[in-house]
Amino acid sequence: MSNSDAKVTRGSDNVFADLGLANAAEEALKADLAISIRQTIQKKGLTQAQAAELLGESQPNVSMIVGGKLWPFSTERLMKHLTALGKDVELRIKDAPKSRSRGHLKVVGG
């Protein structure tokens, strides 16, 4: 098959939905929260051990978060970690546009 014969399918803005995961919106939200945690740890110049102490986690758990292995962590726990790192976390609820039948979850800012 040549490159010109390759079939390309445009994905959505949620890779977890593209993979067919039932809880895709929550997984995407957790990933966005973890990215914010990783960026904040980096900006503060913290080691994983220092971040673990600040978050009340073990260093291996911090490693899991910054590495994107998020299955053991709830969105609430990740949001609490952001507040422990000095970030304000706000939840805003609003109507979805009429073009969508369902709302979505997202992280804005970092």
Protein Blocks (a to p, Z undefined) as FASTA:
>chain_A
ZZklpccddddfbfklmnopaklmmmmmmmmmmmmmmmmmmmnopafklmmmmnopafkl
mmmmmnopaklpcfklmmmmmmmnopacddddddddfkbcbdcdddedZZ
